[in-house]
Amino acid sequence: MEVREAVERRRSCRAFLDRPVDPTLVRDIVVRAGRAASGGNLQPWIVHVLTGEPLAALVKTVLEAIGERDPRDLAGDYAIYPEPLWEPFAARRRAVGLQLYAALGIGRADAEGRRAQFRHNFAFFGAPVGILVALDRRHGPPQWSDLGGYVATLMLLAEEAGLATCAQEAWTLAHAIVRDHLGLPESEMLFCGIALGHGDQNHPANAFRTARAAPDDWCRFHGFAADTSRGA
């Protein structure tokens, strides 16, 4: 598989098969992703990879700690989105939510259905491997950018290997629970989770693709032929 094909095929998978992943393959993907670019070669990522009983124990702890609360009301270690979110970004966020809930048959007025679906984040959507990506909280925006590069590289390597992923910033909402459960130092900031496994392609949560903005909306070419700005 070429890189461009992996980029095109990758999607956020929100339902996984109950099928284990070869531990050697998981380790290879996680370690190879460490070749992602980072400013000054700092390699600021801290990665925790869980499967089997450790994964089940974490999921159980988090879901029990959340209890009947709406997890979206929990205080994250950072703001996932700016508040208020402006256009066109607010519309893009609304659109993907509408696609997901429509695919699952969850109506606008079904608050409980939406809450239950969001809780699936904290079970890694049933994936057999859960990855938690963190960094030292003393780092700044450049290192956060590096972290995104690591996450993207890992997901593309997984796609090449025939596996599905979902990057989940929702895990910041459970950062205190995770820290206590895993005994993480206060200096370690949980950035996101990544669900990894074999995607359930027949599940309605995986039945849609998100749209992408037209290149003219976000890219300007300078010094190129006029028609180049049209993108592809």
C-alpha positions as CSV (number, residue, x, y, z in Angstrom):
1,M,0.0,0.0,0.0
2,E,1.3,3.4,-0.9
3,V,1.3,6.3,1.6
4,R,-1.3,8.2,-0.5
5,E,-3.6,5.1,-0.4
6,A,-3.3,4.8,3.4
7,V,-4.1,8.5,3.8
8,E,-7.2,8.1,1.6
9,R,-8.4,4.9,3.3
10,R,-7.9,6.0,6.9
11,R,-11.0,6.9,8.9
12,S,-12.1,7.1,12.5
13,C,-13.4,3.7,13.3
14,R,-16.0,3.6,16.1
15,A,-16.8,-0.1,16.3
16,F,-14.3,-3.0,16.3
17,L,-14.4,-6.7,16.0
18,D,-13.7,-8.9,19.0
19,R,-10.5,-10.2,17.3
20,P,-7.0,-10.0,18.8
21,V,-4.2,-8.2,17.1
22,D,-0.7,-9.8,16.9
23,P,1.3,-8.3,19.7
24,T,4.4,-8.2,17.5
25,L,2.5,-6.2,14.9
26,V,1.2,-3.7,17.6
27,R,4.7,-3.2,18.9
28,D,6.1,-2.7,15.4
29,I,3.5,0.0,14.6
30,V,4.0,1.8,17.9
31,V,7.8,1.8,17.6
32,R,8.0,2.6,13.9
33,A,5.7,5.6,14.5
34,G,8.6,7.0,16.6
35,R,10.3,8.0,13.4
36,A,7.8,10.8,13.1
37,A,9.4,14.2,12.8
38,S,9.9,16.3,15.9
39,G,11.4,19.8,16.3
40,G,15.0,19.4,17.6
41,N,14.4,15.6,17.7
42,L,12.8,16.0,21.1
43,Q,10.5,13.1,20.5
44,P,8.2,14.3,23.3
45,W,5.6,11.5,23.1
46,I,5.0,9.2,26.0
47,V,3.0,6.1,25.0
48,H,1.1,3.5,27.0
49,V,-0.2,0.5,25.1
50,L,-2.8,-1.7,26.8
51,T,-4.5,-5.0,25.9
52,G,-6.1,-7.9,27.6
53,E,-6.7,-7.6,31.4
54,P,-4.9,-4.3,31.8
55,L,-7.1,-2.8,29.1
56,A,-10.3,-4.3,30.6
57,A,-9.3,-3.1,34.1
58,L,-8.8,0.5,32.8
59,V,-12.1,0.6,31.0
60,K,-13.9,-0.8,34.0
61,T,-12.3,1.7,36.3
62,V,-13.1,4.7,34.1
63,L,-16.7,3.7,33.3
64,E,-17.4,3.0,37.0
65,A,-15.9,6.3,38.0
66,I,-18.0,8.2,35.5
67,G,-21.1,6.4,36.6
68,E,-24.3,8.0,35.5
69,R,-22.7,11.4,34.8
70,D,-22.5,12.7,31.3
71,P,-18.8,12.3,30.5
72,R,-19.0,15.4,28.4
73,D,-19.5,17.4,31.6
74,L,-16.1,16.3,33.1
75,A,-13.3,18.8,33.2
76,G,-10.5,18.0,30.7
77,D,-6.9,18.7,31.2
78,Y,-7.1,21.0,28.2
79,A,-9.9,22.5,26.1
80,I,-10.6,20.2,23.1
81,Y,-12.2,23.0,21.2
82,P,-12.1,26.8,21.5
83,E,-15.2,28.2,23.2
84,P,-17.1,29.5,21.4
85,L,-16.2,27.7,18.2
86,W,-16.6,29.9,15.2
87,E,-17.5,29.2,11.5
88,P,-16.6,27.3,9.4
89,F,-15.2,25.1,12.2
90,A,-18.5,24.9,14.2
91,A,-20.3,23.7,11.1
92,R,-17.8,21.0,10.3
93,R,-18.0,19.7,13.9
94,R,-21.8,19.7,13.7
95,A,-21.8,17.9,10.4
96,V,-19.7,14.9,11.6
97,G,-21.9,14.6,14.7
98,L,-25.1,14.6,12.6
99,Q,-23.6,12.0,10.3
100,L,-22.7,9.7,13.2
101,Y,-26.0,9.9,15.1
102,A,-28.0,9.6,11.8
103,A,-26.0,6.4,11.0
104,L,-26.8,5.0,14.4
105,G,-30.4,6.1,14.3
106,I,-30.0,8.4,17.3
107,G,-32.4,11.4,17.0
108,R,-31.6,15.0,17.9
109,A,-33.9,14.8,21.0
110,D,-32.4,11.5,22.2
111,A,-30.0,12.9,24.8
112,E,-29.6,9.5,26.5
113,G,-28.7,7.9,23.2
114,R,-26.1,10.5,22.5
115,R,-24.6,10.2,26.0
116,A,-24.4,6.4,25.7
117,Q,-22.7,6.7,22.4
118,F,-20.1,9.1,23.8
119,R,-19.4,6.8,26.7
120,H,-18.2,4.2,24.1
121,N,-15.1,6.4,23.8
122,F,-14.0,5.1,27.2
123,A,-14.2,1.5,26.1
124,F,-12.1,2.3,23.0
125,F,-15.2,1.4,21.0
126,G,-14.5,-2.3,21.7
127,A,-11.0,-2.3,20.3
128,P,-8.6,-5.0,21.6
129,V,-5.8,-2.5,21.9
130,G,-6.0,0.9,23.6
131,I,-3.2,3.4,23.3
132,L,-2.8,6.4,25.5
133,V,-0.6,9.2,24.2
134,A,0.8,11.8,26.7
135,L,3.6,14.3,27.0
136,D,5.3,16.3,29.8
137,R,3.1,19.2,30.6
138,R,6.1,21.5,30.6
139,H,6.2,21.2,26.8
140,G,4.5,23.9,24.6
141,P,2.7,24.2,21.3
142,P,5.6,23.0,19.1
143,Q,5.8,19.7,21.0
144,W,2.0,19.3,20.9
145,S,2.4,19.6,17.1
146,D,5.1,16.8,17.3
147,L,2.6,14.7,19.2
148,G,0.1,15.1,16.4
149,G,2.7,13.9,13.9
150,Y,3.3,10.8,16.0
151,V,-0.4,10.0,16.2
152,A,-0.9,10.5,12.5
153,T,2.1,8.4,11.6
154,L,0.9,5.6,13.9
155,M,-2.6,5.6,12.3
156,L,-1.2,5.5,8.8
157,L,1.1,2.6,9.7
158,A,-1.9,0.8,11.2
159,E,-3.9,1.4,8.0
160,E,-1.0,-0.1,6.0
161,A,-1.1,-3.2,8.2
162,G,-4.8,-3.7,7.6
163,L,-5.9,-2.3,11.0
164,A,-8.4,0.4,12.0
165,T,-7.9,3.3,14.4
166,C,-9.7,6.1,16.1
167,A,-7.9,9.0,17.7
168,Q,-9.9,10.1,20.8
169,E,-9.3,13.4,22.5
170,A,-12.2,12.6,24.7
171,W,-9.8,10.7,26.9
172,T,-8.7,14.1,28.4
173,L,-12.0,14.2,30.2
174,A,-11.0,11.1,32.1
175,H,-7.4,12.2,32.7
176,A,-7.6,12.2,36.5
177,I,-9.1,8.7,36.6
178,V,-6.5,7.4,34.2
179,R,-3.7,9.0,36.2
180,D,-4.8,7.4,39.4
181,H,-5.4,4.0,37.8
182,L,-2.0,3.8,36.0
183,G,-0.1,5.7,38.7
184,L,1.1,8.4,36.2
185,P,3.0,11.4,37.6
186,E,1.3,14.7,37.7
187,S,3.8,16.0,35.2
188,E,2.5,13.7,32.5
189,M,-0.4,15.2,30.5
190,L,-2.8,12.7,28.8
191,F,-3.4,14.1,25.3
192,C,-5.5,11.4,23.6
193,G,-6.4,7.8,23.3
194,I,-6.1,5.7,20.2
195,A,-8.4,2.7,19.6
196,L,-6.6,0.0,17.5
197,G,-7.9,-3.2,16.1
198,H,-9.8,-4.8,13.3
199,G,-12.7,-2.6,12.3
200,D,-16.3,-3.9,12.1
201,Q,-17.1,-2.7,8.6
202,N,-20.7,-3.8,9.0
203,H,-21.4,-1.6,12.0
204,P,-23.4,1.5,11.2
205,A,-21.0,3.7,13.1
206,N,-18.5,2.9,10.3
207,A,-20.9,3.4,7.4
208,F,-20.1,7.0,6.5
209,R,-17.1,9.1,5.5
210,T,-16.6,12.6,6.7
211,A,-16.3,15.4,4.1
212,R,-13.2,17.5,3.6
213,A,-13.2,21.2,2.9
214,A,-12.3,22.3,-0.7
215,P,-8.6,23.1,-1.1
216,D,-9.5,26.7,-2.0
217,D,-10.9,27.1,1.5
218,W,-7.7,26.5,3.3
219,C,-4.7,26.6,0.9
220,R,-3.0,29.3,-1.2
221,F,-0.3,28.5,-3.7
222,H,2.2,31.3,-4.2
223,G,4.4,31.5,-7.3
224,F,2.7,28.6,-9.1
225,A,0.7,28.5,-12.3
226,A,-2.8,29.9,-11.8
227,D,-4.6,26.6,-12.2
228,T,-2.5,25.0,-9.5
229,S,-4.4,26.7,-6.8
230,R,-7.4,24.6,-7.7
231,G,-5.8,21.6,-5.9
232,A,-6.9,18.1,-6.6
